[in-house]
Amino acid sequence: METYSNKEQIKDDLSRLREWSLTFTRDYGRLPAYHIQTFGCQQNDHDSEIAAGILEEAGLVPALELESSDLVLFNTCSVRANADDRFFGHVGRLKPMKQDGRPIIGVFGCMMEQLIHRDTILTSFPFVDFLLGAGAMEVLPAAILDTLEASSRKKKTLDLTKRDRDAFAEEMPVRRTRNHRALVTIMTGCNNFCSYCIVPYTRGREKSRPFEDILEEVRRAVDGGAAEIMLLGQNVNSYGNDMRRRGEESPGFPRLLEEVAQVPSLELVRYMTSHPKDLSDELIRVIGTSPKVEPHIHLPLQSGSDRILEKMNRRYTADHYLGLVRKLRDSRPGMTVTTDLIVGYPGETEEDFQATLWLMEEARFDAAFTFIYSPRTGTPAAELYDSEERDMIQERFERLVNLQNRLSLESNQKIIGKEVDVLLDGPSRRDPDIFSGRTRDDRLVNVSFPSMTSLQADPPDKNALIGQYVPVLIEKAGSFSLEGRLDKKMDTQDGADI
Ligand code: SF4
């Protein structure tokens, strides 16, 4: 297997790609443009940020639209069947666009770690130029260069998914989607093998990133304007275990979280995802006593039935889970708890489902990501899937969603009339005059600025507030978001008084 860990080699590839960009600019009178379509989780979002960083370092620019791209990348997800289907739909639509070898099309991410999907691309979408494995961003410059070289010869899709490497891709340039919310990977892979999940087969075993490298990236991100850091890993609670198993020294996740929270000028540290079986009392202490650690936890439950939890290989009971929620809420009064729930795991009975509903009421989740079980080829649970039960599962799903919508609404209603800090992300999708953002406890808020535009002839630039925490008076609550308005006079960065 080719190892792709030589940093000099990566630098060399980048500089050769830069030369290609210069030649392209001379030939076409414009800079080469790229487009990245990302499916799936925040880890994928972050891999796409690294891909964008690499491409911009090499002289490419983001395309204004897909049709004007010279390079199109797809970052795929294989956690749910609908992401697979959407990806194939998108890639198929590129075929008529491809002329004289442009755009170059590359596919990477979790789907490319599965032979079945690679074979589909190789046989049904031969106009795709190259395939890369999940998170293999350091191979990207070489893949583009290999494609350019191959384009003068007989063409076939280059399968580079077996190129392995040692380096954490975060050592590559990063083009952050939002500078004020920086994603920082602390580990990759997963050792847990939950019976429904494809991730250990696509992302491999757990590998922790060195402690100092993480802190260094956090400091750089904060210097670059990050108010919030999101520490990413499939199971952050097992951070460092792999190093300690190899006899290397490594502090665990509680210590990492504590250290990151102390980085000067950082407002808040978030983390995702936390496996309940590895949530220690020490971590609960850190969450409870560090004001800069978010007053929120995402703690996937999946099912409230011990029988189903065992079949899922989750290695905790409903009782243990509920005990954790109580300890967390005691340690940090008012903190929010969100979760993931799967309905219709193979063999789930009405009694199992009722246990999930009961636990949801007991835990009073503030929000939940709810899913109908989706069989993933290669996982143990997929063998047990019975598609005949689809109607019954759909009916259960609706009951579960209705319950969670009520719980989420009740949680959000509790903060009507309160002033909360909201980190503003920018104009909302529906109305450019309404900005969206998130509270420290991770609630989505749509913020209006009622008086400032109507009373001032020359209104201040609201965009100056993007990336800042602002005080917001909450006026309305729904199940998925809150509505509020900027609460008091405050200064923008350029000194305008709002
Ligand atoms: S903990 Fe379970 S659900 Fe999460 S990534 Fe690992 S195997 Fe998948």
Boltz pocket constraint, residues with backbone or C-beta under 6 A from the ligand:
constraints:
  - pocket:
      binder: B
      contacts: [[A, 190], [A, 191], [A, 192], [A, 193], [A, 194], [A, 197], [A, 198], [A, 199], [A, 200], [A, 234], [A, 235], [A, 275]]
      max_distance: 6.0
